[in-house]
Amino acid sequence: MIFFMFITVIIFQRVFELLIAKRNERQMKRRGALEFGQSHYKFIVFVHSMFFVSFIIEVICFNKELSSSWAVLLILFLFTQAGRIWALFSLGSYWNTKIIVLPYADIVKKGPYRFMKHPNYTIVAIEFIIIPFMFQAYLTAVLFTILNAIILFIRIPAEEKALKELTKYEEAFSNMHSISKNYKKV
């Protein structure tokens, strides 16, 4: 019962996010934004969809139960959700599941984007571990962590290339690079 409530909430959240992304896509394209990475987007959708299918199958078919560490994992999950919402609200109408770039737009440097370039991808990577671990679905956690890493090795360079070509992305994050270089010297 707890599993079905948990997975239902997450799926509804993702559907709601897709609706927000679609609305943002329409708004951005009306303003002249361009879309990139269409060739790999279907693989992202596939991996994320199959994550839920695998998770549900592993828990149901192998009679997985709530982890004995569920309370700690739930707290970590709630932190990821707070981070997810923080990233989404920080980007506002720029947030999307696709790579949609408005030429010459200012780069968002607020919220978690003050600290890192891709907080939402980090959050998803953590979720791909925490969510299955809550119900001891370790196969799903391992498999989809690997698949997500492969997708991100394609996605992040494509996104950064588009941002560098159409905005002052490198300039906006140049101080982040100097901060990390100075940190390494210490």
Secondary structure as the mmCIF struct_conf table of DSSP 4:
data_model
#
loop_
_struct_conf.conf_type_id
_struct_conf.id
_struct_conf.beg_label_comp_id
_struct_conf.beg_label_asym_id
_struct_conf.beg_label_seq_id
_struct_conf.end_label_comp_id
_struct_conf.end_label_asym_id
_struct_conf.end_label_seq_id
HELX_RH_AL_P HELX_RH_AL_P1 ILE A 2 ARG A 30
TURN_TY1_P TURN_TY1_P1 ARG A 31 GLY A 32
STRN STRN1 LEU A 34 PHE A 36
HELX_RH_AL_P HELX_RH_AL_P2 GLN A 38 CYS A 61
TURN_TY1_P TURN_TY1_P2 PHE A 62 ASN A 63
TURN_TY1_P TURN_TY1_P3 SER A 68 SER A 69
HELX_RH_AL_P HELX_RH_AL_P3 TRP A 70 LEU A 91
HELX_RH_3T_P HELX_RH_3T_P1 GLY A 92 TYR A 94
BEND BEND1 THR A 97 LYS A 98
STRN STRN2 ILE A 99 VAL A 101
TURN_TY1_P TURN_TY1_P4 PRO A 103 TYR A 104
HELX_LH_PP_P HELX_LH_PP_P1 ALA A 105 VAL A 108
BEND BEND2 LYS A 110 LYS A 110
HELX_RH_3T_P HELX_RH_3T_P2 GLY A 111 ARG A 114
TURN_TY1_P TURN_TY1_P5 PHE A 115 PHE A 115
BEND BEND3 LYS A 117 LYS A 117
HELX_RH_AL_P HELX_RH_AL_P4 PRO A 119 MET A 134
TURN_TY1_P TURN_TY1_P6 PHE A 135 GLN A 136
HELX_RH_AL_P HELX_RH_AL_P5 TYR A 138 LEU A 166
BEND BEND4 THR A 167 THR A 167
HELX_RH_AL_P HELX_RH_AL_P6 TYR A 169 LYS A 185
#
